[in-house]
Amino acid sequence: MSASLLEVCAWDAEDPLREVAARFVRPEGLIYLDGNSLGAAPVDAYGRLEAAVAGEWAQGLVRSWNGADWIGAPARIGAKIAHLIGARPSEVVVADSTSVNLFKLLVAALQRQAPRGVILSEPGEFPTDLYVAQGVAATLPGVSLRLLPAEELVAAIGADVGVVMLTHVHYRTGARRDMAAITQRAREAGALVIWDLSHSAGAVQVDLAGARAELAVGCGYKYLNGGPGAPAYLYVAERRQAELSSPLTGWMGHDDPFEFGDVYRPAAGMDRFLVGTPPMLSMLALECGVDQFEGVDMAAVEAKARRLCSLFIERVEDRCGGHGLQLITPCAPARRGGHVSFTHPDAYAIMQALIERGVIGDFRGPDVLRCGFAPLYTRFEDVWRAVEVLAEVLNTDAWRDPRYQTRARVT
Ligand SMILES: *Cc1c(COP(=O)(O)O)cnc(C)c1O
């Protein structure tokens, strides 16, 4: 038998992160299980953005680049993110989107690795990652993308493979890869690995240094709560920074942008991966999101993520059996991240029915129901109640209503 409502409320009362939830806006009557698509808004975001607009922008104007240290934001926020992913402050910088950062790192890594021109990845990886790799392959002579299933991938890191590109936690299945083991195998075979941390940073414990990882990118608007379209970040281990140069050589990546010279000279350290002027309002919203991790022990985040996911799986198995839901997330807590997915042929309609009843998860085509459990603000009680709503939707066939069948532009 899975836990009762009384038991899970007791877990919430003893949760070491219980007070952190109050740092986020929790809309009335809503159970939000989609922090892995768009993180919740920090309560502080209102004040932070108001101060940024009314003070730093409206009054400070151009002086704020120095006066409010806007110019230092990419490195300053990068250092805060570094703390969450087991990196040194000087190894992470905030810039652009995950897609663009992946482009920069892929090209930089492949240029170092020439003539090893194969990018090795897996079918079914996050679309933008595969698309960017396809664009890189179409742009750089001698580069191609090879996709192999997870079971075969590690053994296939041969002498022609320059870069292995993988997500740490898979967006669809929630499976977590063994970062240390794969990084080591790649190193032995002479390849570099680019880890995409979009679905793991802030949700589980990530230890880039412990895994001896060298390159990574990640997203700011999911578990880091940076707001819609928040800037992303990239990580390069110190020992690799001088060897890699970005193909997008904009002025913010110059050694001295305000020298206004004609010739590009890459900055030392991570600044060389900057391109253009940072979008300051978005940067400050991201900083506010990242600041919500202040005082939070990432081991507690990891422990809570595991428990939230286990509770969801056990409750769904108890309450929603016989309706055709198939778990596609690994059962072993160490092998998954902070979200859980089930397939169902009518996943889209079921999710629409859930959303109308105040339980927000998401649908990932063609047939996946995905629920994310951001450990900072998801309570065990939320998980328990969400499964009750799911059971009601399935038991009453409520999802068959025609209004749940039409798809919106964003799913
Ligand atoms: C969310 C996500 C992205 C997002 O990329 P953007 O460029 O910010 O749109 C990229 N990769 C993965 C694995 C993601 O989960």
The ligand as a Gaussian input file, in Angstrom:
#p B3LYP/6-31G(d) Opt

LIG

0 1
 C       14.524000      22.976000     -22.211000
 C       15.644000      22.394000     -22.941000
 C       16.326000      23.145000     -23.895000
 C       15.870000      24.548000     -24.190000
 O       16.557000      25.174000     -25.187000
 P       16.241000      26.700000     -25.511000
 O       17.283000      27.080000     -26.450000
 O       16.318000      27.443000     -24.198000
 O       14.860000      26.792000     -26.055000
 C       17.398000      22.562000     -24.548000
 N       17.770000      21.301000     -24.276000
 C       17.122000      20.555000     -23.349000
 C       17.572000      19.164000     -23.065000
 C       16.043000      21.073000     -22.665000
 O       15.391000      20.346000     -21.773000

